Amino acid sequence: MPKVPVTDACLWLRHIDDESFRGALASIHPGSRVALTVDGEPVDFERMATGSNAQPTMGFKPVGAAKTHWQLLYEAQKGQSVELAFRGSLG
């Protein structure tokens, strides 16, 4: 199962240890959402917008109720690795 260390208020693709999982997330268009589980808990993320330099931002920000869950996880487990899995796409 793919893992990522909790290092920030968002999910950075470069930190995910599984290349195929990272690639699948990288193929999601900016502004699109994806439903993941993080250590078994549902967390919805949105692909970050392309930067002002026209380069893609290779990260996802938590959205909705997941924002609070991710923030609490960050505060409690900063630097620790958590497991990721797909739940589906939100569009």
N, C-alpha and C positions, 0 to 999 in steps of 0.2 A: 504494500500500500504506500502511495506517495506520502512524503513528509515535507514539512516546511517549518523552519524556526519562526517563532513569532517575534519579529524584530521592529515592527512599526505599526502605525495605525491603519496600514493597508497591506495587501498581499502582493509581494513582488515576485514576478515569475522567475527571476534569476536565482531565487532562494529555494525553489522547489527541486527536490533531489531526483525526480523521475522525469527523464527527457520526453517521453511520449505524453505524459500528463501535461507537462509544461508546454509542449507543442500544441496540444489540443486547446489549451487556454489561450495561447498566443494567436490562434486562428479566429478568436471571437472579436468581432468588430467593436471599436470604441462606442460606448454608450449602451451596448447590449449587456444583458444581465445573465448570470449563471447561478444555478442553485447547487451549492456544495454542502457536504457535511465536513465539519471540522471537529475531530475527535468525537465523532458520532452525533454532534449537534448540528441542526440545519442552520446554515448561514448563507444569505444571498449577497452576491457581489455584483458590481457593475464595472465593466472595463473602463479604465480611465481614458479621458479624451486625449487626442493627439496634441503634443506640445506646440507652443508658439513657433518653434523652429521646424515644424512640419515632421518631426520625428515621432513615432508612436511611443506612448508611455506604456511601458511593459509592466503594468500593475492593475490591480483591482481594488476598488474601495467597497467596504461593506455598506449595505443600504437597508433602509427600513429598521425593523426591530433588531436586525443582525448587527447594526452599528454599535448598539450598547453591548451586545454579547461579545463582539470582537474586542471592544475597548476593555471590558472586564478581563477577558482572556489575556490581552496584552499586559495589563497591570499585574495579573497573577502569575503569568508564565513567560514573561519576557525572556527571550533567548532560548527557550525550550522548544523542541520540535513537537509538532502536532500532526496527526494523520489527516489526509484529505481524500475525498471521494466525490464523484459527480452524483447529484440527485436529479439533474435535468436542466434544461435551458428555460429561462424566463422570457426570452425574446429580446 
